[in-house]
Amino acid sequence: MASGHGLAIANNMMYSHTSTVFDVVTREQVAVLEDSVDLEAFGVEGHPGISQGSPVEAVWTDDGRYAYVSQYTMYGENFGVAGFDACTVDSGVGPSFVYRFDAQEMAWDQVIKVGAVPKYVALSPDQSTLLVSNWCDATLSVVDTEKGEEVGVVPMDAAPRGIVIMPDNTTAYSVAMYADELYRIDIPGRSSEVVMNIGSRPRHLNLTEDGSTMYLTVSGANTVYKVDTATEEIVDQGTPGLEPRSVAMSPDESALYVVNYDEASVAKIRTSDMEVIDTVQVDASPIGIDYDPVTNTVWVACYGGSIYVFDDQSTLLADAG
C-alpha cells in the first residue's frame, strides 16, 4: 500500500514475519519491520515475553505519517488457536492486533486489540475511525484512532473482508466473502444490513471520492461490478480475468487495476464502460496491488516474494525484488 507521500509498505505475513517499507522513487527498501513485539511494553497484559504477528493488510493516514497494519494471527503466550482461512466463530482462534507504523520513527508505535484473524483495514475520511474486518469472528472492529482502541463491534456473516467508508464518516460497506453478501454498515449504531446477495466470494471494494460509485470485486464470478450507491444497484460490470482479488483505482478514478490470482496477470479496466483495456503477465499468484500517486506507478505483490512496478500505461518499469 502506497502512502501518497513517498513510501509504500508490503506485508509478508507469517511467511517471513515482516513488513517491508520502500521508497517509491528509488524503489529501494528503507526499512524491514519485524512483527515481534513486547505487548506489555504497549500496556497490553496477559501475553508475557515476545509475541509475533503476521502482517497482512495496511491503510495509511492521509498525511502519510502512520500506517495501520492488521496481523492475521498472533503467536506467543495465551493466544489460543492460531488463525487459518477456514476458521469459524467456533474454531477457538484468539483475538489479534493491529500495529501502527510511524513513518518518521520507522517503527511500530502502537498496538490495538481487535478480533480473530483481522484482514482488511479502512480509515474514515475524517481519520477518526478505523474499521477492521475480523475474518474468524464474522465482525468488524470499530477503532477510535484518537484513543487507539476498539470501541465497538459490528456483527456480519462469514468471512468479512473488503471495506469502504462513505464521505459522511458514518456509513460503510463491507463484504462477507463466504456468505456471498454485501452489507451496509451503520458505524455509530454498530449495526449492519444485507443490501445485496452477490456471486461467489465477494472480496474487494473501491469507492470514488464523492461516494457515488462503488466497485465490488467477486472472485468466484471473475467479475468487477459497478454499483450506484444512491440506489445500491449494479449499473455495469467488467471481467478482468480469473480469480480477481485486490484492486487499485487511479487518482483520477478513470481506471481500475486488478490482480488476477489464478492467471498471474494484472488487468486495467476503464471505469467509464468497464472494458478491459490492457492486461500484463506477472509472477504466479498476484495478491496485492496499489497505485502510487507520487510516481504514477502501480505496485503489484506476488505470493512468491516479487514486487512489480508498472507505469500508468502498464509498461514494466522495474522489478523491486
C-alpha positions in Angstrom: 0.0 0.0 0.0 1.3 3.4 -1.0 1.3 6.3 1.5 0.9 9.0 -1.2 3.9 10.7 0.4 6.8 8.7 -1.0 6.6 5.4 0.8 5.0 2.0 0.2 4.6 -0.9 2.6 4.4 -4.6 1.7 3.3 -7.1 4.3 4.8 -10.6 4.3 2.5 -12.4 6.8 3.7 -15.4 8.7 5.9 -16.5 5.8 8.6 -14.1 6.9 7.0 -12.2 9.8 8.0 -8.8 8.4 6.7 -5.7 6.8 8.9 -4.1 4.1 8.9 -0.3 3.5 10.0 1.0 0.1 11.0 4.5 -1.2 8.7 4.7 -4.2 11.1 6.9 -6.2 14.2 4.8 -5.8 12.2 1.6 -5.3 14.8 0.6 -2.6 13.9 -0.9 0.8 14.2 1.7 3.5 13.1 -0.4 6.5 12.2 -4.0 7.3 10.0 -4.3 10.3 9.9 -7.5 12.3 6.4 -8.4 13.6 7.8 -9.4 17.0 6.7 -7.1 19.8 6.6 -7.0 23.6 2.9 -6.3 24.1 3.5 -5.5 27.8 5.6 -2.5 26.7 2.5 -1.2 24.9 0.4 -1.7 28.0 -1.2 -5.0 27.0 -1.4 -7.5 29.8 -1.7 -11.3 29.6 0.9 -12.0 26.9 4.3 -12.0 28.6 7.5 -12.2 26.6 7.8 -11.5 22.9 4.7 -12.0 20.7 4.8 -12.5 16.9 2.2 -11.3 14.5 1.7 -11.9 10.7 1.1 -8.6 8.8 -1.4 -8.8 6.0 -3.1 -5.5 5.1 -2.4 -1.8 5.6 -4.0 1.6 5.4 -2.1 4.9 5.6 -3.3 8.1 7.2 -3.9 10.9 4.7 -0.8 12.7 5.8 1.4 9.7 5.3 2.6 9.7 8.9 1.1 6.4 10.0 0.1 3.1 8.6 -2.2 0.7 10.4 -1.3 -3.0 9.7 -3.5 -5.9 10.5 -1.9 -9.0 12.0 -3.6 -12.1 10.6 -2.9 -14.1 13.8 -0.6 -13.8 16.8 1.9 -16.3 18.1 3.2 -16.4 21.7 1.7 -16.8 25.2 -2.1 -17.1 25.7 -3.3 -16.5 22.1 -5.3 -19.7 21.7 -5.6 -21.4 18.3 -3.6 -19.9 15.5 -5.7 -18.4 12.7 -6.5 -20.2 9.5 -8.5 -19.4 6.4 -11.3 -22.0 7.0 -11.9 -20.8 10.6 -15.3 -20.0 12.0 -16.6 -18.3 15.2 -16.4 -21.7 16.9 -12.8 -22.5 15.9 -11.2 -21.1 19.1 -9.0 -18.7 17.3 -7.9 -15.9 19.6 -8.1 -12.2 19.1 -5.3 -10.5 17.2 -4.0 -7.0 16.9 -3.4 -4.1 14.5 0.0 -2.5 14.7 0.6 1.2 13.9 3.7 2.1 11.9 5.2 5.6 12.5 6.9 6.7 9.2 9.0 9.3 11.0 10.5 6.8 13.5 10.4 3.8 11.1 9.0 1.7 13.9 5.8 0.3 15.4 4.4 2.8 17.9 1.0 1.4 18.9 -0.9 -1.9 19.1 -4.7 -2.2 19.1 -6.5 -5.4 20.1 -9.2 -6.4 17.6 -11.0 -9.7 16.6 -9.8 -13.0 15.3 -7.9 -13.0 12.0 -8.2 -9.3 11.1 -7.8 -8.8 7.4 -8.8 -5.6 5.7 -8.5 -2.2 7.3 -10.1 1.1 6.3 -9.9 4.7 7.6 -12.8 7.1 7.6 -12.3 10.3 5.6 -12.0 12.3 8.8 -9.4 9.8 10.1 -11.2 9.3 13.3 -12.4 5.7 12.8 -10.6 2.6 11.7 -12.7 -0.3 10.6 -11.1 -3.8 10.7 -12.7 -6.9 9.2 -12.4 -9.9 11.5 -12.4 -13.0 9.3 -13.0 -15.6 12.0 -15.3 -13.6 14.3 -17.7 -12.5 11.4 -17.5 -9.0 12.7 -16.0 -5.6 12.1 -14.0 -3.8 14.8 -14.7 -0.1 15.2 -11.5 1.6 16.4 -11.3 5.1 17.7 -7.9 6.3 16.3 -7.5 9.1 18.9 -7.9 6.6 21.8 -6.1 3.9 19.9 -8.6 1.2 21.0 -11.5 -0.8 19.8 -14.7 0.9 20.9 -17.3 -1.3 19.3 -18.1 -4.3 17.2 -20.4 -4.7 14.2 -21.9 -8.2 13.5 -21.7 -9.6 10.0 -21.6 -13.0 8.4 -18.9 -15.5 7.4 -15.5 -14.1 6.5 -15.8 -10.3 6.3 -13.2 -8.7 4.1 -13.3 -5.6 1.9 -14.4 -2.3 3.4 -15.1 1.2 2.2 -16.3 4.2 4.3 -18.6 6.8 2.8 -17.8 10.6 2.9 -20.3 11.0 5.7 -17.9 9.1 8.0 -20.9 7.2 9.5 -21.8 4.7 6.7 -19.7 2.0 5.4 -20.0 -1.0 3.1 -18.3 -4.4 3.6 -18.5 -7.9 2.1 -18.9 -11.2 3.8 -16.8 -13.3 1.5 -18.1 -16.8 2.4 -21.7 -15.7 2.8 -21.7 -14.0 -0.6 -23.2 -10.8 0.8 -22.7 -7.1 0.6 -23.5 -5.2 3.8 -24.3 -1.6 4.6 -22.8 -0.6 8.0 -24.1 2.0 10.4 -20.9 2.8 12.3 -22.4 4.9 15.2 -25.2 2.4 15.6 -22.8 -0.6 15.4 -25.3 -2.4 13.1 -25.3 -3.9 9.6 -27.8 -4.8 7.0 -27.5 -7.0 3.9 -28.2 -4.9 0.8 -27.1 -7.4 -1.9 -26.7 -11.1 -2.3 -23.9 -11.5 -4.8 -21.9 -14.2 -6.6 -19.4 -16.5 -5.0 -16.7 -14.9 -2.9 -17.1 -11.1 -3.0 -13.7 -9.8 -1.9 -12.7 -6.2 -2.5 -14.4 -2.8 -2.6 -13.3 0.5 -4.1 -15.1 3.8 -3.7 -15.0 7.1 -5.6 -14.0 10.1 -3.6 -17.6 11.6 -3.7 -19.0 8.2 -2.6 -21.4 8.0 -5.6 -19.9 4.9 -7.2 -18.5 1.7 -5.6 -16.7 -1.2 -7.4 -17.3 -4.7 -6.0 -14.9 -7.5 -6.9 -16.4 -11.0 -6.9 -13.6 -13.6 -7.2 -15.8 -16.6 -7.8 -17.6 -14.9 -10.6 -14.4 -13.4 -12.2 -16.2 -10.1 -12.2 -15.9 -6.5 -11.0 -19.4 -4.8 -10.6 -20.0 -1.1 -10.7 -22.6 -0.1 -8.1 -24.6 3.2 -7.8 -24.5 3.8 -4.0 -27.6 6.0 -4.2 -29.7 3.1 -5.4 -27.4 0.3 -4.2 -27.9 -1.3 -7.6 -25.4 -2.7 -10.1 -25.2 -0.5 -13.2 -22.3 -2.1 -15.1 -19.7 -4.9 -14.9 -16.3 -6.0 -16.2 -14.5 -9.3 -16.5 -10.8 -8.7 -15.7 -9.6 -12.4 -15.6 -9.6 -15.5 -13.4 -10.0 -15.0 -9.7 -9.7 -11.2 -9.4 -8.7 -10.3 -5.9 -7.3 -6.9 -4.8 -8.0 -3.8 -6.8 -6.5 -0.3 -7.0 -8.0 2.8 -8.5 -6.2 5.6 -10.3 -6.3 9.0 -8.6 -8.5 10.4 -11.4 -10.8 7.4 -11.0 -10.7 6.6 -14.7 -9.2 3.2 -14.3 -9.1 0.1 -12.0 -6.1 -2.2 -11.8 -7.0 -5.8 -10.8 -4.8 -8.7 -9.8 -6.0 -12.0 -11.3 -4.8 -14.6 -8.9 -5.4 -17.7 -11.0 -3.8 -16.5 -14.2 -0.9 -14.5 -13.0 -1.9 -11.2 -14.6 -2.9 -7.6 -13.9 -5.8 -6.1 -15.9 -6.6 -2.4 -16.4 -10.3 -1.6 -16.6 -11.6 1.7 -17.9 -14.3 2.7 -15.4 -16.5 4.6 -17.9 -17.6 1.5 -19.6 -15.9 -1.3 -17.5 -13.9 -2.5 -20.6 -10.5 -4.2 -20.1 -8.1 -2.1 -22.0 -4.8 -3.8 -21.1 -3.5 -7.0 -19.4 0.1 -7.8 -18.5 1.6 -11.0 -17.1 3.3 -11.2 -13.7 4.6 -13.9 -11.4 2.3 -16.6 -10.1 -0.4 -15.7 -7.6 -0.5 -11.9 -7.6 -2.2 -10.9 -4.4 -1.6 -7.2 -3.5 -1.9 -4.0 -5.6 -1.9 -0.2 -5.1 -1.4 2.9 -7.1 1.3 5.4 -6.1 0.3 9.0 -7.0 3.8 10.3 -6.4 5.3 8.4 -9.3 2.1 7.4 -11.1 3.1 3.7 -10.8 1.2 0.6 -10.0 2.8 -1.8 -7.5 1.9 -5.4 -7.6 2.9 -8.0 -5.0 3.0 -11.7 -5.8 3.0 -14.6 -3.3 6.4 -15.8 -4.3 8.0 -12.6 -3.0 8.3 -10.5 -6.1 7.0 -6.9 -6.5 6.4 -5.5 -9.9 6.3 -1.8 -10.6 4.3 -0.6 -13.7 3.7 2.8 -15.2 0.1 4.0 -15.7 0.1 2.5 -19.2 1.1 -0.9 -17.8 4.6 -0.7 -19.2 7.0 -2.7 -16.9 9.5 -0.3 -15.3 11.2 -2.4 -12.8 11.2 -5.4 -10.5 11.6 -4.2 -7.0 12.8 -7.5 -5.6 
